[in-house]
Amino acid sequence: MNNTTNSPLNQYREKASFDWRALRTFLQSDDDPQQNRFYDELRKHPTLLSKSSITPSQEDLKRMASKHLLDLIDIRKKLTREMSASGAKVNVTGPSSSMRHGQSFDLFASSVAKLGTERHQEFCRKGDAGEIIGTFALTEVGHGTNTKSMQTTATYDRDTKEFIIHTPNFYSAKCWMGNLGKKATHIILYAQLIMPDNKNHGLHAFVVNVRNPLTLLPYPGISITDIGEKIGLKQLDNGLIMFNKYRIPKENLLNRLADVNDDGVYISTVVNPKLQFANSLSMLSTARVNIAGFCTEYMRYGITIAIRNASVVKQRLPENGRDLPILENPAHQIRLTPCLALAYVGHVVFGYLAAIQSQFTSITDEDVLINLGNEYHALSSAAKPVSSWLIRDFMKDCKEICGSHVYLTISEMEEIYGEVEPSSNYEGDNYVLTQQCANFLLKLWPIVMRGGRIDFPLSSVNFLSNAKEILKCKFTANNTADFVQPENILTCFQWLTCYLLKETFEKQQLLGKSETNPFWIKNNSQVYYCRALATAYILTFYIDRFRQIISNTADIATKTVLIKLLSLYGVWNLHNYVHYFYQGGFAIGAEFGHMIENVILKLCMDLKDDIVALVDAIAPPDFLLNSVFGHSDGHIYERLESTITHTPETFSKAKWRGDVSEWKYQLSKL
């Protein structure tokens, strides 16, 4: 933080029950020196940090974002690969720039590394060096989540030992790839692999060079267009691409899972089909976890602005005429404090999930890899929709609390919300994803009924081994102190997951008596069953993982405030599913529902004096946040006045004032 000696935020900082620096150190751990190096490098690239007070044209936005990408490549060369590839750190330079970086380095490079072999390492090297810019091409105009119906083909030509890439119609054009509209030179293309005997072996991944790296012009046989202006991520040049029998070398097939020999014989390099399926899921899982992580980072920015603003902006109390910060109002606390709890839980848990991604290439035990792949897929399929939904709704609350000034672009809230809102549509329809998570869980229920043991590497479902005993649990807390204990909240969520799993399984069994098509059985159990089941499952995982991580801190004050945040996060989410606890017999009477409401209010009040220090511990530096309302010194009105009065042309006369005079003259003659 900058100098905050006379900050109006100090009235809360001085009341904090813990040392925010100790908490920040705990959250960052060994990453702190690298993060400081990253910040130092950012300061050497002022174009990454400068923002215009006047909205540039679409073309200028994309030009600036492209320059940002090149600057990030320069920073990447100077730092370790692990640090510079972190989406959480790159994200601080701005949503569009970070998405460009993520498309090129995280999705493209990791796809090549995970799905390719030694022969593809040159693509990784050039990507790391910034010699090529990559992106990920799966979605088609007419096929998003429905991957089985995708129509782009890669047909093997035995004579030339090449694959012929073809887009049969506009319906099958690949679309929405970030970086493709203006800049990408290479793509990871998913296409139906067709052999000379016309047998279709399904979707496979290929590296395709689509533009000349020097001129950035598409090669003959390729048509690329920018997809047009969007609601959010306006700087990102999303593109659309079509192929007209475009040829690529046979070696461009990413062949970790399958290959084709010179004679056109299809060879599966993974004998176990379950292992092949788990490997194929890993890339989609990685993308979904990254999206959830990006949303969490946006939340970290948004909640910093909202809480610092609410700690300074005042309202008058009618009974005594005193002015108090709006943060003192319980109606604002109940919207801001759970939002902060979500930012904390997300920040910690997604750091853990991101670290898991690197394990896939190092595991040699097939059974472990299969279980890890399936479990990670289930977690990512729930994490992305639940996180994007929650954060979208919380960000809306943050905007409303900030008041009318938040609609000024200098608040940065408009951009943050604009990037969070469309995230619900990235990498798969949210409802379909929750259904995929539910499918994984439903396969485990028969094992539970047989008394079998559930054992997966990340332990997210291992509690199901005791599902029969968990479902016998009843609400027994005698007071709020007992109720808010993390262990009690975890038990509530484990019960909720078991109950919803049982109900969803029985619902599908019932539907199966009158409907033979599994597709409609799943669809007809989606709204009140699968979605709630997937949500309960991922929230259970978040709470358990956060509980385990914070148990490692030795500082009592730090641990105490983190436990309060965890309790609030859990109870606030329980509030949305109270009716299931009554339906399933966990609770009887009004006490359970009343206690949840009372606990939420009490925890928000208990955390009020800590809330600014909690923000300080996770807030990005001022030079990155770049918000008039979120600055660490809290001088909102001084900065607002300075920014408005120094904006170019603020006091200039309108160039079109003559038109107004002419209109008024014409009106006077009517």
Secondary structure, 3 states (H helix, E strand, C coil): CCCCCCCCCHHHHCCCCCCHHHHHHHHHHHHHHHHHHHHHHHHCCHHHCCCCCCCCCHHHHHHHHHHHHHHHHHHHHHCCHHHHCCHHHHHHHCHHHHHHHHHHHHHHHHHHHHHCCHHHHHHHHHHHHCCCCEEEECCECCECCCHHHCCCEEEEECCCCEEEEECCCHHHCEEEECCCCCCCCEEEEEEEEECCCCCEEEEEEEEEECECCCCCCECCCEEEEECCCCCCCCCCCCEEEEECCEEEEHHHECCCCEEECCCCCEEECCCCHHHHHHHHHHHHHHHHHHHHHHHHHHHHHHHHHHHHHHCCCEEECCCCCCEEEHHHCHHHHHHHHHHHHHHHHHHHHHHHHHHHHHHCCCCCCHHHHHHHHHHHHHHHHHHHHHHHHHHHHHHHHHHHHHCHHHHCHHHCHHHHHHHHHHHHHCCCCHHHHHHHHHHHHHCCHHHHHCCCCCCCCCCCCHHHHHHHHHCCCCCCCCCHHHHCCHHHHHHHHHHHHHHHHHHHHHHHHHHCCCCCCHHHHHHCCHHHHHHHHHHHHHHHHHHHHHHHHHCCCCCHHHHHHHHHHHHHHHHHHHHHHHHHHHHCCCCCCCHHHHHHHHHHHHHHHHHHHHHHHHHHHHCCCHHHHCCCCCCCCCCHHHHHHHHHHCCCCCCCCCCCHHHHHHHHHHHHCC
